[in-house]
Amino acid sequence: MSEWKYKRTNSKGEKVFRRDTNESIDDVERYLIKNKIPYRGTGTPMLYIENKAGKEYAYYYTTGRWSIKKNTYNHHYHSKGIEDFVTNYLNRFADEQIAKQKEWMVENATD
């Protein structure tokens, strides 16, 4: 794994650092296929990866940044690579999400 490196200074005068994962798209896809994790590509260095509850995450394989898929991505988190992302974050709240989905279905069921 690489370490954090200075990238640039932003318009607010803050230093911006970046940590590359040194993983290729082939490395990431092999890992996801081997572990039977659903994903789809976007033609960019980003994949949409689905957890076991069906929730999608945007994952940038070049830097390990990720976010919950939504219309705007104003907050990203960092992982050290695909294995770290899957192990520590992807299904972290999946069981709670599944329970909420079941609860909603029961509450909104029609006879």
C-alpha positions in Angstrom: 0.0 0.0 0.0 1.1 3.5 -0.7 1.1 6.3 1.9 -0.5 9.7 1.8 1.3 12.1 -0.6 0.9 15.8 -1.1 -1.2 16.4 -4.3 -1.9 20.2 -4.4 -3.2 23.2 -2.5 -6.9 23.9 -3.0 -8.5 27.3 -3.5 -9.0 27.7 0.2 -5.2 27.3 0.8 -5.6 23.9 2.3 -3.2 21.1 1.4 -4.7 18.2 -0.4 -3.2 14.7 0.1 -3.9 11.5 -1.9 -3.2 7.9 -1.3 -3.2 5.6 -4.3 -4.2 1.9 -4.0 -1.9 0.7 -6.8 -4.8 -1.6 -7.8 -5.9 -1.9 -11.4 -9.4 -2.5 -12.6 -8.5 -6.1 -13.3 -7.3 -6.6 -9.7 -10.5 -5.2 -8.4 -12.8 -7.1 -10.8 -11.0 -10.4 -10.0 -11.5 -9.8 -6.3 -15.2 -8.9 -6.7 -15.9 -11.9 -9.0 -14.0 -14.3 -6.7 -16.1 -13.1 -3.8 -19.4 -13.1 -5.7 -20.0 -9.4 -5.1 -22.3 -7.7 -7.6 -20.9 -4.6 -9.3 -21.1 -2.6 -12.5 -18.6 -0.4 -14.2 -19.1 3.2 -15.3 -16.3 3.7 -17.9 -14.4 5.8 -15.3 -12.1 4.8 -12.4 -15.3 4.2 -10.4 -17.5 1.1 -9.9 -20.9 0.7 -8.3 -20.6 -2.1 -5.8 -23.7 -3.6 -4.2 -23.8 -4.9 -0.6 -25.9 -7.9 0.5 -28.9 -5.6 1.3 -28.9 -4.3 -2.3 -27.5 -0.9 -1.4 -25.0 0.5 -3.9 -21.8 2.2 -3.2 -19.6 4.3 -5.5 -16.0 3.0 -5.2 -13.0 4.7 -6.8 -10.5 1.9 -7.2 -7.5 4.1 -7.9 -7.6 5.9 -4.5 -9.9 3.6 -2.4 -12.4 6.5 -1.9 -16.1 5.5 -1.6 -19.5 6.9 -0.9 -23.1 5.7 -0.6 -24.7 6.0 -4.1 -26.9 9.0 -4.2 -27.6 12.0 -6.5 -24.8 14.1 -5.0 -21.5 12.9 -3.6 -20.6 15.5 -1.1 -18.9 13.2 1.4 -16.4 10.5 0.6 -14.6 8.0 2.9 -11.3 6.3 2.4 -10.2 2.7 2.4 -6.8 1.2 1.7 -8.0 -0.9 -1.3 -10.8 -3.2 -2.4 -10.3 -5.8 0.3 -10.3 -3.2 3.0 -13.4 -1.6 1.6 -15.3 -4.9 1.4 -14.1 -6.3 4.7 -14.6 -3.2 6.8 -17.3 -1.1 5.1 -19.5 -2.7 2.4 -21.7 -4.9 4.6 -21.1 -3.1 7.9 -24.7 -2.0 8.2 -26.3 -4.5 5.7 -28.1 -6.6 8.4 -29.7 -3.4 9.8 -30.7 -2.3 6.3 -32.3 -5.7 5.6 -34.3 -5.6 8.9 -35.6 -2.1 8.0 -36.6 -3.2 4.6 -38.5 -6.2 6.1 -40.2 -3.9 8.7 -41.2 -1.4 5.9 -42.7 -4.3 3.8 -44.7 -5.6 6.8 -46.0 -2.1 7.6 -47.0 -1.4 4.0 -48.4 -4.8 3.1 -52.0 -4.8 1.8 -54.4 -7.6 2.3 
